[in-house]
């Protein structure tokens, strides 16, 4: 599973908590079937969020290149008719029947869509929508589990989301990027702060046993250190003591001292 899929799922869960008829009963990748969740926690509606298929098309050896198609799956279940919001802040109670249980489920699903794809969910809703470039397809499946005489109205909705590419290895995400917003929201969330540093290190930390010097351009191109050096986007034999001594910045742009460049790059590459 990709970091982008993880971020998409976590931000969806946080955005939905307290925003729908399911209230705080929103679960991240629940292992139990949705009807088991509602049975164990009483006859109140529940929502479970997971990410399933995750498809990308790498370029060469660069696994992080290109958009991803991620199936975000949201399962809901309602066991009885619920008090529901009406116009002007009214809370309406309807008589329980098969039809009103289905009505409760429809309202819950509408609230989920409004939270994730509208303007709901607060900071976490904004983070979720930052990752989700577009919705390619939506599949909704109806379920009606029956166990021990208890009735449930249940539905599974799969959103095929076109999301941004994975972040580069060992590189700080650009300010304002979806990943930067996600890492910031993690650090500011009291319940997720304990794992914020773990996720951040997985994104920006250098993997174990990597070369001490390895440029972001080489990583993005899926190149080894030797390959990067041969085409001039990483120095051969490590960085010099003053790696930027041959480059100055002027109002016209970059200027190069060709003698020093020739020392740093091999042969015709200079």
N, C-alpha and C positions, 0 to 999 in steps of 0.2 A: 504494500500500500504506500502511496506517495505522501509526502509532507503536505502537499496541496489538498489531498483528500482528507487528511487528518484535520487540517485547518478549516476546511469547508464544513465538516461534520461537527466539530467542536463549536464553531461559531453559530451554526444552526441551532444546536441544543441550547446554548446560552441565550440566543435571541428568543426562542420559544418559551423559555421558562417564565411563567407568570403572565404570558401574553394571550392565552387561549382558555377555553373551558377546562382543559387539562391542568391548568394552574401550574404547580411545580412538578407534576408527575410526567416529566419529560426525561427519557432515559437515553443514554449514549451507548449504542451497540448492545442493547439488551440481548442476552443469550436465550432467555426463556421465551417461548411463544407469546405473542401479544395477549392472548386470552388468559394465559397463566399469570401474567403480570396484573391484569385487572382482578383476577380471582384472589390473588394473595394480598392485594392492597384494598380490598373492599370494592363495592360497586360504583367506583368513580372512574371517569374517563382517563385514559393514559395515551401517551405518545412515545414511540421509540424511533430513534434516528440512527441510520447506518449508512455506510458507503460500500457499494458492492463492486461491480465491474469498473475498471480504471484503465483506459486505453490511451496510448500516446504513440507518436511516430518519431523516434529519435533520428538524428542526423549523424551518421558515422557511429562513433562510440560515445557521443554526447547524449546521455539518457535524459538530461534536463531540457533538451531543446524542444520547442514546439508546444502548442496547446494540448490540453488533455480533455478527454471525454470521461466524465465521472458519473456513475449512477448513484444519485442520492436517494435513498429509500426512506420514506416516512410511513410508519404503521400506526394506526389509531384504532381504539376500541371503546365502545360506549355500552354500558349494561342497562341503563335506565334513562328515562327522560330527565332532563336537567333544567334548572332555572336558567333562562337565557335572556340576554340583554335585548330590550326593545328600544323604541324611539325615545328621545329625551331622557335617557338614563334610566328608564323603567326596567325592572327585572320581572320577567313573565314566567309563570309556572304553568305548564300544560299537562293535561291528563296523560298518564302513561299508556302507550300502546305501541304496536310494532312501528306504526307510522311516525310517532313522535320520537321514538328512539332513533330512527333513521334521520329525522329532522335534526336531532342533537348532533349526530355524526356529521351531517352536511354543514352545520354551522361551525363545528370544530375545524373541519377541513378548510372552510372559507377563511377562518381566522388564521390558520397556518399559512395559507397563500398570501394573505394580506401582510402578515408579519415578515415573511421571508422575501417576497417579491414586490411588496409595496414599499412603505416607508417605516415599517414597524421594527421592533427589536432593539431600539436604542443603538448604543455603540456597537454591540455585537451584530445587529442587523446590518449596519453599515459595513462592517468587516466582511460578513457573508456575501453581500452584494458586490463588494470589491473583487472578490475571487471569482464570482460567477459572471462570465462575460455574456453568456446567452443560454437559453434553454432550447436544446435541440429537439426534445421529445418528452411527452408526459404520458405515462401509462398508469391507469388506475384500475385496481383489481378489488372486487368485492369478496368479502368473506363472512361467513355466518357460523362461527363455531358453536357447538352445543355440548356442554359437559355438565353432568349432574343436574340436568334440568334448567340450568342457568342460560339465559339467552344473551347473545352479544351481537351488536352491529359492529363489524370491523371492516377496515379498508386499508389496502396497501397502495401507496402512490410512489411511483419511481420517476424522478426527474433526471433526464439525461442532460447534464450540465457541461457546457464548454467552459473550461477553467483555464487560468493562466498556466504557463510552463512552471516547472519546478525551479526553485531558486538555485543559483550556482553554488557549488561547494566552496566553503571557506571564505565567502564574500558577504560583507554587510549589505543587507537589502537597501536599495535606494530609498531615501526619505520620501514618504508619501505613497510608497508602493503597497500593494495588498499585504505582502508578507511583513513589511515594517509595521503596518497598522495592526496586524494580528499579534506580533510579538509585543507591541506596546499594550494592547488590550489584555494580553495574558499577564503581564507584569502588574497591571493595575487591578486585576481581579483577585479579591481576597481568597476565593476558593481554589483558584488555579495557580496562584503565585508559587506554591511549592514545586510545581512541575515546569514553571516558566523557564527556569534556567536550563533544564534538561532539553527542552524543545529548542531554545535559542542556541545552545551549543551544537545541537544536531544540524542547525541551519548554517551558522556562521563559523563554527569551529573547524580547524583543519583535521581531516581524518587521520587516524593513527598511521604512522610510518610513511607519511607523505614527505616529499623532499622539502627541505627548509625553504627553498625559493621556488615558487611555481606561480606563474602569472594567471590572472583571471581569464585572459584571452586564450591561454593554452587549455585551461579547464573547459571553457565554453566550446572550444574546437575539438575536444576529446583527444588531445595530443599528449604524448609522453613528454618528459622534460627534454630528452634528446631531440625529438621531432620539433618541438617548439623552438629550441635553440637554432636548429638548421634553417628555419624560415624567418628567424629574426624577431620573434615575439617573446623570447626568453633568452637570457644570457647563457653562453656556454661556460661551464666551469664555475657557476655561481655568480652572484652580483659583485661588482667591484666595491672597493671601500667607500667610494662616493658615487652611488649609482646614477645620480642625476647631474653629474658634473658637466656632461656634454650637452645638456639641454637648458635653454633659457626661454623665458616667456616674454614676448614683446607685444605691443598693441596689434601687430599684424598677424600674430599667431605663434607657432613653434619655429624655432631656428636651431640648427644642429651644427656642432663642431665636427666636421667630417673626419678629422684626424683621430679624435677620440672614439668616434663611432667605429672606425676601421679597426681599432684595437679591440673593441668589445664584441664585434661580430665577425664570423669567419668568412674569409674569401670573398666571393662575389655577393654574398648576402649583405655585406656592408654597403 
